[in-house]
Amino acid sequence: MNRRIMKKFFNRLAVLAAVALLGAVSGCSSQKQPLDPSAPTVVTLWHAYNAYAKVEFDKCIETFNDTVGKEKGIIVDAYGYGASDELDEALYGSANQVIGSDPLPDLFTAYPDSAYRLDQIAPLMDLRNYFSEEDLAKYRPEFLQDGIWEEDGARKMLPIAKSTELLFVNETEYSRFARATGADPAELSTWEGLAKTAEAYYQWSGGKPFLGMNSYNDFALLSAVQLGREPYRPENGSVVFDYPQEAAKRVWDVYYVPHLMGWYRSETFNQDGIKSGNLTAYIGSSAGAGYFPEDVIVSGAESYPIECIVRPYPTFEGRAELMTQRGANLCGFASDEAHEFAAAEFMKWFTDPEQNAAFAVSTGYIPVEREAFSSLPELLKYVRPEDNNLAVEKSVAAAFEAMETKEFYVKRSFENSYSANQLFGDSLSQKVNLDLEELRLRVESGEKEEAVLADFLSEENFRSWYAGLTAKMSEVLAGEEHEE
C-alpha cells in the first residue's frame, strides 16, 4: 500500500470515528431533512493547498466540523493534493472512471478551465439552488464571473480566496541602482519601462538579470487583452484564435527579447533569485508575498538585510490597466439533496468574512466578499508576524489599492479552453527556454554570441514562432489532438 493510499485510508478511519462520536453526542435529536445531526452527512473535499495554506485550511475544516458542522450534521473530509495540476489529473481520471481512480469528491477546488472541462463529463451543482441573489450579492462580482459559462447564467463555482500578480522589488538594491543611474521608478509601471530598466541594470551591474516572471500563462492571455484584443473570439458557434501579429510583436519585444539578452531570467521560484542576489525583481502572486526574502545571502558568512517594494501588475504604455485574478474556486458535483445542501452550507460558512478574511490574508490571498474590503487596516491585522510581514502588508496594500483603481480580467471558459490556455500559456516561455539552450550550445561550439543573438532576434524568428503558434492554436480550438 503506497503512502498516498495509506494516508487516505487513515483519513477515512478518522472521519468514520468522528461520525460515530458525533452520532453518539447528538443522540436522538432530530432535524428536518436533508440534514440530520444524528446521522451526519460526510462531504468529501479535494484541494490543492500546500505548505502553510494547507495547515490553515485544515484548521478551518476542523473548526467547521466542531461547530456549525456538528450542529447541523455535516462532516467535511478534506484531502490535499500537492499541486493544482495533480488535482486536475485526479479529478479528470475520476470523472472519466479511469481504472484505479477514486470516486469523485463532493467538493473540490479548481480554476475555471478545469471546472468547465469536468462539467462536460460529470455535471456540477448549480449554486443558484442554494444561494439566493442576496447571498451572491455579497461577493465581488468579478470573482463570481469565473463560474458563469452557460447561457442560462448557471453558477458553477464559488470564489473562496483570490490572488493577483504583482511586481516585487528588492528596494535596497533598486535604490542603489537608481541613485547611480537616475532610473525612474515610474518606469516600473509598464512592460516597456521594465524592459528599459532591466537593460540599464544589466549594463550597470556588469551583466546581472533584473527581473524574473513566475507565471507566463497569466502574462500570455492578459498581455493580449491589455493590448485591446481578446484572443478567443466567438465565430459561427465556435471559438477562433484572434491574436494580431502587431500585438504578438509587442509581447515578443517585452518578454522574449529581454530573456534572450540576459536582462530577465525566469525560474520556478524567483524568490530564490532575490535571496541569492541574482535577481532584483520578479512578477509573482500576491499569495507568495510571505516568501519574499528578508536578507540576501552572498555566501555562508556574508548576508545583508533588504526591504521590499510591491507594485501593481504592469501594463503596456497607453493601454488598459487590467490585472489578473487567480486563486481556486470551490465547486461541487451534482449529487443528492443532502450532499449538495451540506456542501453549500460549508461554502457559505467558509466565505463569510469572519472566517474568510483570516484565512485569505494570513496565507497571502484576497478575501472574496465585499464586506472584507471595508478597511485596509482591518485586513492587515490578519498578517502573521512570523512571515516577512512587511512584504505581506505591502502586498495586501498594493492589491487593495489596485482593486480600487484597476479592473480584474475575467477569463472565458469554453470547449477546449483548458488545452488552448495551456498551449498559449507555454508558447513563448518554451520558445525562450529552447532558444537559450541553443544559444549556449552554439556559442560553446565556437560561434560568436553577437551573431547567434542576431539570428534569434530577427524578424524571421519572430514570424516563425508566430505562424507556428497560430496554427497550433487553431488545431486545439478545433478539437484536434496536438503533439509537441
N, C-alpha and C positions, 0 to 999 in steps of 0.2 A: 504494500500500500504506500503510494508516494506521499510526500509531505502535504501537498495540496488536498488530496483526498482525506488524509488523516485529520487535517485542520478542519475541513468541512464536517467530518464525522463527529468530532468533539464539539464543534459549534452546535450541531443539531442536538447532541445529547444535552448541552446546556439549555437550549431552548425548550426541549421536552421537559426538563426538570423545572424550568420556570413556569411552563404551562401547568404542570401538576401542582406546584406551590400556589400559583395564582388561583387555581380552581379550589384548592383547599381553603385559602383565605377568604374567597368570595362566598363559599358555602352555597346556600340555596337562594342567594339574591337573584333577582330577575330584572331583565331589561328588555324592552321591545326589540324585536328584530330590526336590522340584521345582526346586531352585536349582542353578545351575552357574556358578562364578566365571569360567569361560572364555567363557560366553555370558550376561552379566548380564541380569537381569530389570529392566526400567525401569518404575518406579512413578510415574505422574503424580499430582501433588497440587495441588489448588487451595485457596487460603486467603484470608482477609480481613485478615490482619495488615498494619498500615501503620506508617509512621514508624519509631521505634526498635524496636518489636516485630518489624517485618519484617526489620530488619537482624539482630537476634539470632536470629530463626527461620532466616534464610538461613545464618547461621553454623552453626547446629545441623545443617542439611541437609548442609552441606559437610563437617562433622566426621563425620557418619554415613557419607557416601559414601566418605570417605577411610579409614575404619577398619572398622567392622562390615560396612558395605555392600560394601566391596572384598573382605573376607574371605569373605563368604557369596554374593556375586554379586547384589547389589541396587544399583541406582542410583535415587535419588529425584529426580525432576524437578519442582520446585515453581514455581508461578506465583501471584503475589499480585494479588488484586483490590482496588480502592480502599476498598470498604466491604462489609459483610455483605449489604446489600440488592442491591448489584451482583452479588455472588457468587450469591445466591439466584436472581436473574433468569437468570444464565448457566446455572446447573445445571438450572433448570426448563426452559429452552429446549432444552438438550441432551437432557434426559430425554424430552422430547416430540418430539425430532428436528425441531425448527424449522429451516427452510431457513436456511443460513448459520451455524448454531451449530456449536461444536466437538464432537468426540467426548467422551463422558463421561470424567472422570478416574478413576483407580483409588481415590484417596483424596481427601477434601475435609473442610473444617471447616464445621460447621453448628450451629445451635440446634435444639432438639427438634422444634418445629413444622415447620420447613423440611425436616428429615430425614424426618419422618413422611410429609409430602406427597410427597417424592421416592420413598420406599419403595413407595408405591401405584402408581408408574409404572414405576420401574426398581428391582427389589428390591436391598436392601442385604445385604452379607455378615453372617452370624450369627457374632459373635465367639466364641461358645461352641465353635466348631470349632477355634479356635486358642488360646484362653485357658482354662486349667484353673480349677477352683474355687479352687485355691490361688493362682493368678495373680490372679484377680479379688478375692480377699480382701485384697489389698494396698492396694486403693483405698478411699477414703472411700465408704461405701455410698450416702450421699445424692447423691454425684456420679454414681455408676453408675446411679441410678434414672432419670436423664434419658433413658437409651437403652433402657428396657424399656417397651414399649407393647403387646405382644401377650400373649394368654392363656397361651401356652406358655413365656413368660419369655425369648424370644429377645432377645439383647443386640445392639443395632444401633449403639450409639455408645460411644466410649471417651473419658472426660474427659482433657483434656491440660493445661489451665490454666484456673483458675476465678477469678472476681472476685465481689465483693459490693458493694452500695450502702452508703455510709457518709455521715455528716454531717461536712463540712469547715467549719471556722470560723476566721475571722481573729481569733486570740486577742487581738491588740493592740487592735483596735477594740472587740471584745466586752468586754474588761476595762474600757475607758474607760466604755462604756455601763453595765456592771454596777455600777461604783463610783458612778456618778452617780445610778442609779435603784434600786439594790438588787436588780436582776434575779437570779434564782436559776438557776444552771447546770443544776440538776436538771430544769428545765422543758424543756430541750432534748431530753429523752428521749422525749417523747410528741408526737404530732401536735397535740393541743390546746395543749400547752405551747409548741410552736414558734409557733403562730399568735398566742398571747397575747404571747410575747416580741417577735414581729415587729410587732405593733400598738404595743407600748410603744416599740420602737425607732423606728418611723415617726414617732411623736409627738415623741420626744426629739431625733431628728436633723433635724427640720424637713421631713419628707416623703420620706426615703430608704427604698427597699425593703431588707429584711433578708435574704431567702432566695431562691435560685433552685433549680429542680429540673431535672436533666439528662434524666431518663427517666421520663415519665409511665407508660409501658407497664408497668413493674415495679410502680409505685405502684397502678395501677388494679386489678390482679389481687391483689397482696399485701395491700392495704388491706381488700379484701373478705374474704380468708381470716383476716386478723388480727381482724376483727370476728365471726368464727365461722361464716362461710358460704363454702363452696367454690362459686364462681359457675357451674361446669359440673357438672350433676348427671345421672347416667345415669338414663334412664327408658324402659322398654319397648324396649330395644335401640337407643336413640338418646341424644342429649345435649341437655338443655334448659338455658336460662339462668336461674339461680336467684340473683337479686340483690334482696333485700328493700328496699323503699323506705326503711325506717329506716336500714339500713346505708348506702345511697346518700346519704342526707341528711347523715350524719356525715362522709362523704367530701367531699361538697359544701362543708360548713362549714369544713373544714381545707385545702381546695385552691382551689375556685372563689372563695369569699368573700375570702380573703387576696389573691388575684391582682387581683380587681376593686377592692379597697380600696387597692391600691398597696403592701401590706405585702410581697408577693412579686413578683418579676419573673424569669421564666424565659427563658433564651436557649439557643441551641445549645451555646455554650461559656460556662458561668457562671464559669469561672476568669477570663475576661476582666473580668467584673464585679468580682471581687475585686481584680484588678490595677489597675483604674481607681478603686477606692474606692467604686464604685456598689453593691456588694453586700458583706455581711459574712459570709454563709454560703451553702453550697449542698449539695444532696444529689447525690452523684456516685459514679462507680465507683472502687473501690479501685485499679483498673488505671490510673486517671488521676492518682494522687497526685503523681507527679513533675511534673505541670503546675501544681500549686498555686504561686502566685507567691511569691517571696521578698521582693518590695517592692511597695508601692503607688506608682504614678506619678501624681502630681497634675497635673503639667504637664511640658513638656520640660526645665524647670530645677529641678523640685521633686519629690522622692520620699522615701520613708522605709521602713525595713525592717519586716517583720511576722513574727509567729510563728503557728503553726498548732495548732489543736486538732482531733483526729479522734475522733468518737464513733460508736457503733453506730447502725444504722438505727433510726429511731424506730418506736414502736408506738402504738396507741390506749390510753388510760387503762384499766387493768384488763383488758386483752386479751392474747392470745397474743403472745409475743415471737418472732416469726418474722422471718427475714432472707432476702434474695434470694440466689440463686446464678446468676451469669451466666458468660459465657466459653464459647467454642466447644468442641465435641467433635470428635473425628475419626471419620469414617465411611468405609466402603469399599463400592463397588458390587460385587455378586456377579459373579464372572467365572471365570477358570480357576484351577486349583490354585496355579500358580506365582505369579501376581499377588496372589492373596489371601494366600498364605503370606508373600510378601515384604512386603506391606502390614502384616501383623500383626507381623512382625519389627521393622519401623520403629516401629510404635505402642508395642511393649514397650520398645524402646530409649529412645524419646523420653520416656516417662513414668516411667522409672527415676529415683529421687531424685537420682542423681548429675548427670544432665542436667536433669531437670525443675525441680528447686528453683532452680538457677541461672537458667534461662530465665524461670521464672514470677516470682520475686521481683524480678529485675533489670528486668522490664517491668511490675511492679506487680500481677501476678496471684498466685494462690494455688496452690501445688503440689497434686497430686491423690492421691498415695499417703500412707498413714498414717505411714510412717516419716519423712516430711519434717516432720511436726509434733511431733517428739520434743523439740525445743528451739527457743524463740524466738530466742535469740542465734545459733544455727546458721543460722536463716533470714535474720536481719538482716545476716549477713556478705556476702550477695549483693547488698545495696543498692549502687547505683553512686554514687560520690562526686560525679560531675558533675551528678546530679539534685539537686533540693531534697531532699537525703537525710533531713533531719529530718522532712519531711512524709511521705515514703515509709516511714520507720521507724515513725512514729506510725500510719500507715495499716495497715501489716502487723501491728503490735501490736494495734490495735483489731480487725482482722479475726480475728486469732489468739484474742483474748480472747472475742469474740462467738461464735466457733465452739465454745468450751468451755462457754458458758452459754446460748446460744440454739439454735434449730433452723432449719436451712435448709428453705425451702419448695421442693418439687419440683413443677414444672408437669406436668400431664397432657397428653399428645398424643392426638388422636383425629381422626376425619374432620372436616374443615373447621375445625380448631383454628387453623390458620395465619391464615385470614381472620378468624375470630372474635376472636383476640387482637389483630390489627391494628385492628379496629373498636373493641373495648373499650379498647385502649390509647390510641387517639386521641380518644375521645369527649369527655372533659372538657377536655383541653388545647385541642382545636379550638373548643369552646364558649367557653373563656376568650378565645382569640385573636379570635374573631368579635365577642364582646360588648365587648371592649376597643376594637376598632376602631369599633364602632357608638357606644360611649360617647364616643369622641373626636369623631366626626362630629356627634353631636347637641349636644355642648357647644359646638363651633365654630359651629354654626348658631344658637346663642343660648339653648339650654335650660339650666336650672340643673343643675349637676352632681349636687347632692343629690337632685333629683327623678329624674334618669335612673338614678342608682345605686339608688334605692328600687325602680324597676321591675325592674332586673336582680337585685336581692337578694330579690325577692318569692318567696313560696311558689309562686305561679303559674308563675314562670320555672323554678324547680326542677322542678316536676311536669311541665312541658312537655318539658324535657330528659330526664327520667327515662322518660317514656312513649315518647319517640322512640327512646331507647337500647334499651329492652326490645323494642320492635317490630322494630328493625333487627337486633338480636342473634338474635331468633327466626328471622328470614328467613335469616341467614347460616348458622346452625346447621342449618337445614333444607336447606341447599344451594342456596338461591335466590340469584340474582345481585342484588347491591345496588349502586345508584349513588347517589353523593352529590348 
